[in-house]
Amino acid sequence: MRKNISNWGNYPVLNCEEVSFSMEEQLLQYVNTHDRVIARGNGRCYGDASLGEHSVSTLRYDKVLAFDEENGVFECQSGLTLDQILDIIVPRGWFLPVTPGTKFITIGGAVASDVHGKNHHSEGSFSNHIVSMKVLTGKGLTECSPETEPDLFWATCGGMGLTGIITTVRFTLKKIETAYIRQKQIKAKNLDEVLQLFEEHKHYTYSMAWIDCLQKGDSFGRSILIVGEHATKDQVAAKAAKAPLELPRKMKLTVPFNLPGFVLNNFTVKLFNALYYAKNTRRVIENTVPYEPFFYPLDAILHWNRGYGKDGFVQYQFVLPMDKKDGLVAILQKISEKGWGSFLAVLKTFGKQDDLISFPMEGYTLALDFPVRNGLFPFLDELDALVLQYGGRLYLTKDARMQERVFWDSYPNAERFREIVKTWNPAGKFRSAQSDRLNFQFA
């Protein structure tokens, strides 16, 4: 059925044929009889990476295949979402090895994006924890791992669906004693201080910082650093200790409709940032919290993307090498001067990673939301130029408008990636609006 589809940013909106499947045979039949196919999970990537002429929804392909509770190995079909997995594994004392800022993504999407979380500096991205997976490529259904068909494996991790449709994934889990996080929050008066705090707290497994990108002068880049560890049984309150792997159910809020565009303006962003920074009345706050508000604060507000209005928004995420702090300053200064701040500006550090096409590199990554408006894309082109100047790159999962030159100039293994994709997707059967925009020539 053809319909207008957009992903989480509500931009762009494309008219696509969307089909779903619940059996492998249905998928094989459809792929064999159609071209220009791309997999789509829960639509939580922000741009057009999972949009195309024929978008194949994996959401009905969502069965658990195996769960080794003794060794913490989980295998499932690609349409299962992280929240569904967490409902199964947390009560049994296990947690995801890596998780992004939302649990409402599919496991297939996690692989295709090679998602990272607050623990990249200590535990890498999701691909570091995959045992094996099966991919329906242009050559048929193929099982791959770091040892078996490694080229296919690494081109699929972070490859945005261009090697084919991921059907099953087997991955390792992390042992936990409780469903709680021992959290520490530290206010930083400016960018220099928060970067120093990252260094001082790099021994923590999880870390990230909210950053006020509209401040100037001595308060430029003021932030709140948040670090944490999985809490042990003796670190939770007595009531929680009685059932340490269970969380009380909470009502979720929702944004029922697209808010008018005038709701988001410089005044409201500045007000939000001021209130968010002021909410921590002490410089250092330590407490124990359920894992959900620590990892997934925005998931408590259903359809929060509607807050950016009917025109949608883009999330702009880049990474710069660790020794290019001056580049981070230059980009934040340009944003501050423009006055186009973001409610949700998140700064994290990445550890070393030198995979084929995955986004992370050792350095600083910053993610910001910008509502779509007149003049936005030329402004983002200016930010792109700075990212390239300082040796960085943009996250394909968040991208909705990057020019092809930026991609090919910033991903050092892009040509090698294309050659591997051409091996497994020789006729360009699997392609998306994003791959077309980036001029990804398959022939």
C-alpha positions as CSV (number, residue, x, y, z in Angstrom):
1,M,0.0,0.0,0.0
2,R,1.3,3.4,-0.9
3,K,1.2,6.1,1.7
4,N,3.1,9.1,3.0
5,I,5.8,8.1,5.5
6,S,8.2,10.0,7.6
7,N,10.6,8.9,10.3
8,W,11.0,10.5,13.8
9,G,11.9,13.9,12.6
10,N,8.8,14.2,10.5
11,Y,11.0,15.4,7.7
12,P,11.1,14.5,4.9
13,V,7.7,13.0,4.1
14,L,7.9,10.6,1.2
15,N,5.3,8.6,-0.7
16,C,6.3,5.0,-0.4
17,E,4.9,1.6,-0.8
18,E,5.1,0.0,2.6
19,V,4.7,-3.8,3.1
20,S,5.2,-6.0,6.1
21,F,6.0,-9.7,6.6
22,S,5.8,-12.2,9.4
23,M,7.4,-15.2,7.7
24,E,10.7,-15.5,6.0
25,E,9.1,-16.9,2.8
26,Q,7.0,-13.8,2.5
27,L,10.1,-11.6,2.6
28,L,12.0,-13.7,0.1
29,Q,9.1,-13.6,-2.3
30,Y,8.7,-9.9,-2.1
31,V,12.4,-9.1,-2.4
32,N,12.7,-11.5,-5.4
33,T,9.9,-9.6,-7.3
34,H,10.7,-6.0,-6.4
35,D,13.6,-3.5,-6.8
36,R,14.5,-0.4,-4.8
37,V,13.8,-2.1,-1.5
38,I,14.8,-0.8,2.0
39,A,14.1,-2.2,5.4
40,R,12.3,0.0,8.0
41,G,11.9,-0.8,11.7
42,N,10.0,1.4,14.1
43,G,10.8,4.6,12.2
44,R,13.0,6.1,15.0
45,C,15.9,7.1,12.7
46,Y,15.4,10.8,12.1
47,G,15.8,11.2,8.4
48,D,15.3,9.3,5.1
49,A,17.6,6.3,5.7
50,S,14.7,3.8,5.9
51,L,12.5,5.5,3.3
52,G,12.4,4.4,-0.3
53,E,10.3,3.3,-3.2
54,H,9.5,0.1,-1.4
55,S,9.9,0.2,2.4
56,V,9.7,-3.2,4.1
57,S,8.5,-3.0,7.6
58,T,10.0,-5.6,10.0
59,L,7.7,-4.9,12.9
60,R,5.7,-8.1,12.5
61,Y,8.9,-10.2,12.3
62,D,9.4,-10.0,16.1
63,K,9.9,-13.4,17.6
64,V,12.4,-14.3,20.3
65,L,14.4,-17.3,19.0
66,A,16.6,-18.1,22.0
67,F,17.7,-16.8,25.4
68,D,20.6,-18.4,27.2
69,E,19.9,-17.1,30.7
70,E,23.0,-18.6,32.2
71,N,25.5,-17.0,29.7
72,G,23.5,-14.0,28.7
73,V,23.1,-14.6,24.9
74,F,19.9,-13.5,23.2
75,E,18.7,-14.2,19.7
76,C,15.7,-12.7,18.0
77,Q,14.1,-11.7,14.8
78,S,15.0,-8.2,13.6
79,G,11.6,-6.5,14.2
80,L,11.7,-7.0,18.0
81,T,12.1,-3.6,19.8
82,L,14.5,-2.9,22.6
83,D,11.7,-2.2,25.0
84,Q,10.3,-5.7,24.3
85,I,13.7,-7.2,24.9
86,L,14.2,-5.3,28.2
87,D,10.8,-6.5,29.4
88,I,12.2,-10.1,29.0
89,I,15.8,-9.7,30.2
90,V,15.7,-7.2,33.0
91,P,13.5,-9.3,35.4
92,R,16.1,-12.1,34.8
93,G,19.1,-10.0,35.7
94,W,20.4,-9.0,32.3
95,F,20.6,-5.7,30.4
96,L,21.4,-4.5,26.9
97,P,25.2,-4.2,26.3
98,V,24.7,-0.8,24.5
99,T,21.5,1.2,24.2
100,P,20.8,4.6,22.5
101,G,18.6,7.3,24.0
102,T,15.3,5.5,23.1
103,K,14.2,1.9,23.7
104,F,11.6,2.1,20.9
105,I,13.9,1.0,18.1
106,T,14.1,-2.5,16.5
107,I,17.1,-4.7,16.9
108,G,17.6,-4.6,13.2
109,G,17.7,-0.8,13.3
110,A,20.2,-1.0,16.2
111,V,22.5,-3.0,13.9
112,A,22.0,-1.1,10.7
113,S,22.8,2.1,12.6
114,D,25.5,0.5,14.8
115,V,24.0,2.4,17.7
116,H,26.0,3.8,20.5
117,G,25.1,4.9,24.0
118,K,26.5,6.6,27.1
119,N,29.1,3.9,27.4
120,H,30.9,4.0,24.1
121,H,34.1,5.2,25.7
122,S,34.1,2.1,27.9
123,E,32.2,-0.6,26.0
124,G,32.0,0.4,22.3
125,S,29.0,0.4,20.0
126,F,26.4,-2.3,19.5
127,S,28.5,-4.2,16.9
128,N,31.1,-5.0,19.5
129,H,28.5,-7.3,21.2
130,I,27.0,-9.1,18.2
131,V,27.8,-12.8,17.9
132,S,26.2,-13.4,14.5
133,M,23.3,-12.3,12.3
134,K,21.5,-13.3,9.2
135,V,21.1,-10.9,6.3
136,L,18.9,-11.3,3.2
137,T,21.3,-9.9,0.6
138,G,21.2,-9.7,-3.2
139,K,22.8,-13.2,-3.2
140,G,20.3,-14.7,-0.8
141,L,20.1,-15.3,2.9
142,T,23.6,-15.3,4.5
143,E,24.8,-15.8,8.0
144,C,27.7,-13.6,9.0
145,S,29.8,-12.7,12.0
146,P,33.2,-11.1,12.7
147,E,34.8,-14.5,11.7
148,T,32.4,-15.7,9.0
149,E,31.8,-13.4,6.0
150,P,33.4,-10.5,7.9
151,D,33.1,-8.1,5.0
152,L,29.4,-8.5,5.0
153,F,29.2,-8.3,8.8
154,W,31.1,-5.0,9.1
155,A,29.3,-3.5,6.1
156,T,26.0,-4.3,7.6
157,C,26.9,-2.8,11.0
158,G,26.3,0.9,10.4
159,G,25.5,0.3,6.7
160,M,22.0,1.7,6.8
161,G,20.4,-1.4,5.2
162,L,22.4,-1.2,2.0
163,T,23.7,-4.8,2.2
164,G,20.2,-6.2,2.5
165,I,17.5,-6.9,5.1
166,I,18.7,-8.1,8.5
167,T,16.5,-11.0,9.6
168,T,17.9,-12.3,12.9
169,V,20.5,-11.2,15.4
170,R,22.4,-13.0,18.2
171,F,24.1,-10.8,20.8
172,T,25.5,-10.8,24.3
173,L,24.0,-9.2,27.3
174,K,25.3,-7.5,30.5
175,K,24.7,-9.0,33.9
176,I,22.9,-6.7,36.5
177,E,21.8,-7.1,40.1
178,T,19.0,-4.4,40.0
179,A,17.0,-2.4,37.6
180,Y,18.5,0.8,39.0
181,I,21.3,3.2,38.2
182,R,23.6,4.9,40.8
183,Q,23.7,8.4,39.2
184,K,25.9,11.4,39.8
185,Q,25.1,14.9,38.3
186,I,27.7,17.7,38.3
187,K,27.0,21.3,37.2
188,A,29.7,22.8,35.0
189,K,29.9,26.5,34.5
190,N,31.3,26.3,31.0
191,L,32.5,24.1,28.2
192,D,36.1,23.9,29.5
193,E,34.9,22.7,32.9
194,V,32.6,20.0,31.5
195,L,35.3,18.6,29.2
196,Q,37.6,18.4,32.3
197,L,34.8,16.7,34.2
198,F,34.5,14.1,31.4
199,E,38.2,13.4,31.8
200,E,38.0,13.1,35.6
201,H,35.0,10.8,35.4
202,K,36.0,8.6,32.4
203,H,36.2,5.6,34.8
204,Y,32.4,5.6,35.0
205,T,30.7,3.2,32.6
206,Y,28.1,5.7,31.5
207,S,28.5,9.4,30.9
208,M,26.9,12.2,29.0
209,A,26.2,16.0,29.4
210,W,23.3,18.2,28.7
211,I,24.8,21.5,27.3
212,D,23.3,24.9,26.9
213,C,24.4,26.0,23.5
214,L,23.1,29.5,23.6
215,Q,25.2,30.9,26.4
216,K,28.1,33.3,25.8
217,G,31.0,34.7,27.7
218,D,32.1,33.0,30.9
219,S,29.0,30.7,30.8
220,F,29.7,29.6,27.2
221,G,28.8,25.9,27.0
222,R,27.5,25.6,30.6
223,S,26.4,22.0,31.2
224,I,25.3,19.3,33.5
225,L,27.4,16.1,33.4
226,I,25.6,12.9,34.2
227,V,27.5,9.7,35.0
228,G,26.3,6.4,36.3
229,E,26.8,2.7,37.1
230,H,24.3,-0.2,37.5
231,A,23.3,-0.2,41.1
232,T,24.0,-3.3,43.3
233,K,21.4,-4.6,45.7
234,D,23.0,-2.9,48.6
235,Q,22.8,0.5,46.9
236,V,19.0,0.6,46.4
237,A,16.4,1.6,48.9
238,A,14.9,-1.1,51.2
239,K,11.6,-1.1,49.4
240,A,13.3,-1.5,46.0
241,A,15.6,-4.2,47.4
242,K,12.6,-6.5,48.0
243,A,12.2,-6.8,44.2
244,P,15.4,-5.2,42.8
245,L,14.8,-6.2,39.2
246,E,11.2,-4.8,39.0
247,L,10.3,-1.2,38.3
248,P,7.0,0.4,39.3
249,R,4.8,1.2,36.4
250,K,4.5,4.9,35.6
251,M,1.9,6.8,33.5
252,K,3.3,8.1,30.3
253,L,2.6,11.6,29.0
254,T,1.9,12.3,25.4
255,V,2.0,15.2,22.9
256,P,-1.4,14.6,21.2
257,F,-0.9,16.9,18.2
258,N,1.7,18.9,16.4
259,L,2.4,22.1,18.3
260,P,2.3,25.4,16.5
261,G,5.6,26.6,15.1
262,F,5.6,29.7,17.3
263,V,5.9,27.6,20.5
264,L,9.6,27.0,19.7
265,N,11.6,30.3,19.6
266,N,14.7,31.8,21.1
267,F,12.8,32.9,24.2
268,T,11.3,29.5,25.0
269,V,14.6,27.7,24.3
270,K,16.5,30.1,26.6
271,L,13.8,29.7,29.2
272,F,14.0,25.9,29.1
273,N,17.8,25.9,29.3
274,A,17.8,28.3,32.2
275,L,15.2,26.2,34.1
276,Y,17.0,23.0,33.3
277,Y,20.3,24.3,34.6
278,A,18.7,25.8,37.7
279,K,16.9,22.6,38.7
280,N,20.1,21.3,40.2
281,T,20.2,23.4,43.3
282,R,23.5,21.8,44.3
283,R,26.6,21.5,42.2
284,V,26.8,17.7,42.8
285,I,23.8,15.5,43.3
286,E,24.1,11.7,43.8
287,N,21.1,9.4,43.9
288,T,19.7,6.1,42.7
289,V,17.2,6.1,39.9
290,P,15.4,3.5,37.8
291,Y,17.1,2.7,34.6
292,E,14.4,4.2,32.4
293,P,14.8,7.9,33.3
294,F,18.6,7.5,33.1
295,F,18.7,5.9,29.7
296,Y,15.4,7.0,28.2
297,P,14.2,10.3,29.6
298,L,12.3,11.3,26.5
299,D,10.5,7.9,26.1
300,A,8.3,9.0,29.0
301,I,6.7,11.5,26.7
302,L,5.0,9.7,23.8
303,H,5.2,11.5,20.4
304,W,7.5,14.2,21.8
305,N,8.6,14.8,18.2
306,R,5.2,16.6,17.6
307,G,6.6,19.4,19.8
308,Y,8.5,20.7,16.8
309,G,5.4,21.3,14.7
310,K,4.1,20.0,11.5
311,D,7.2,21.0,9.5
312,G,9.3,18.6,11.6
313,F,12.9,18.9,12.7
314,V,16.3,17.5,12.0
315,Q,18.7,16.1,14.6
316,Y,22.2,17.2,13.8
317,Q,24.9,14.9,15.2
318,F,28.6,15.1,14.5
319,V,31.8,13.7,16.0
320,L,35.2,15.4,16.1
321,P,38.5,13.9,17.0
322,M,39.5,14.2,20.7
323,D,42.3,16.7,19.9
324,K,40.0,19.1,18.0
325,K,38.3,20.7,21.0
326,D,38.7,24.1,19.2
327,G,36.4,22.7,16.5
328,L,33.7,22.0,19.1
329,V,34.2,25.6,20.3
330,A,33.9,27.0,16.8
331,I,30.7,25.1,16.1
332,L,29.0,26.0,19.4
333,Q,30.0,29.6,18.9
334,K,28.4,29.6,15.5
335,I,25.2,28.1,16.9
336,S,25.2,30.6,19.8
337,E,25.7,33.6,17.4
338,K,22.9,32.4,15.2
339,G,20.6,32.1,18.2
340,W,19.2,28.8,17.0
341,G,19.7,26.7,20.2
342,S,18.3,23.3,20.9
343,F,16.2,22.1,23.8
344,L,18.1,18.8,23.6
345,A,21.8,19.3,23.2
346,V,23.7,16.2,24.3
347,L,27.5,15.9,24.5
348,K,29.2,12.5,24.9
349,T,32.7,11.1,24.5
350,F,33.6,8.2,22.2
351,G,36.3,5.7,22.7
352,K,38.5,4.2,19.9
353,Q,36.6,2.7,17.0
354,D,37.9,2.1,13.5
355,D,35.2,0.0,11.8
356,L,34.3,0.1,8.2
357,I,31.4,2.5,8.1
358,S,30.3,3.1,11.7
359,F,29.9,6.6,12.9
360,P,32.0,6.7,16.1
361,M,35.6,7.7,16.3
362,E,37.6,8.6,19.4
363,G,36.5,12.1,20.3
364,Y,33.5,14.3,21.2
365,T,30.0,13.9,19.7
366,L,27.3,16.5,20.0
367,A,23.6,16.0,19.0
368,L,21.2,18.9,18.6
369,D,17.6,19.3,17.4
370,F,16.7,22.1,14.9
371,P,13.1,22.7,13.8
372,V,12.8,22.9,10.0
373,R,12.6,26.6,9.1
374,N,13.6,29.0,6.4
375,G,17.4,29.2,6.3
376,L,18.1,26.1,8.3
377,F,19.7,24.0,5.6
378,P,22.2,26.7,4.4
379,F,23.1,27.2,8.1
380,L,23.7,23.4,8.6
381,D,25.8,23.5,5.4
382,E,28.0,26.0,7.2
383,L,28.3,23.7,10.2
384,D,29.1,20.8,7.9
385,A,32.0,22.8,6.5
386,L,33.4,23.2,10.1
387,V,32.9,19.5,10.8
388,L,34.9,18.7,7.7
389,Q,37.6,21.3,8.5
390,Y,38.2,19.7,11.9
391,G,38.3,16.1,10.7
392,G,34.8,15.0,11.8
393,R,31.7,13.4,10.3
394,L,27.9,13.3,10.6
395,Y,25.8,10.4,11.8
396,L,23.9,8.8,8.9
397,T,21.1,7.6,11.2
398,K,20.3,11.2,12.1
399,D,20.9,12.7,8.6
400,A,18.1,14.1,6.4
401,R,19.9,16.6,4.3
402,M,23.7,16.1,4.1
403,Q,25.2,16.8,0.7
404,E,27.0,13.9,-1.0
405,R,30.4,15.5,-0.9
406,V,30.2,15.7,2.9
407,F,29.7,12.0,3.3
408,W,32.4,10.9,0.8
409,D,34.9,13.3,2.2
410,S,34.4,12.5,5.8
411,Y,34.1,8.7,6.0
412,P,37.6,7.4,5.1
413,N,36.4,3.9,4.3
414,A,33.4,5.0,2.1
415,E,34.8,3.6,-1.1
416,R,35.7,0.3,0.4
417,F,32.2,0.1,1.9
418,R,30.7,0.8,-1.5
419,E,32.8,-2.0,-3.1
420,I,31.6,-4.5,-0.4
421,V,28.0,-3.4,-0.8
422,K,28.3,-3.9,-4.6
423,T,29.4,-7.5,-3.9
424,W,26.4,-8.3,-1.8
425,N,23.9,-5.9,-3.4
426,P,25.1,-6.0,-7.0
427,A,22.1,-4.7,-8.8
428,G,21.3,-2.0,-6.2
429,K,18.1,-3.8,-5.1
430,F,18.5,-2.4,-1.6
431,R,18.6,1.3,-1.7
432,S,17.0,4.2,0.1
433,A,16.2,7.9,-0.4
434,Q,19.3,8.6,1.6
435,S,21.6,6.4,-0.6
436,D,20.1,8.1,-3.7
437,R,20.7,11.6,-2.2
438,L,24.3,10.7,-1.4
439,N,24.8,9.4,-5.0
440,F,25.6,5.9,-3.9
441,Q,26.3,4.3,-7.3
442,F,25.8,0.5,-7.1
443,A,26.8,-0.3,-10.7
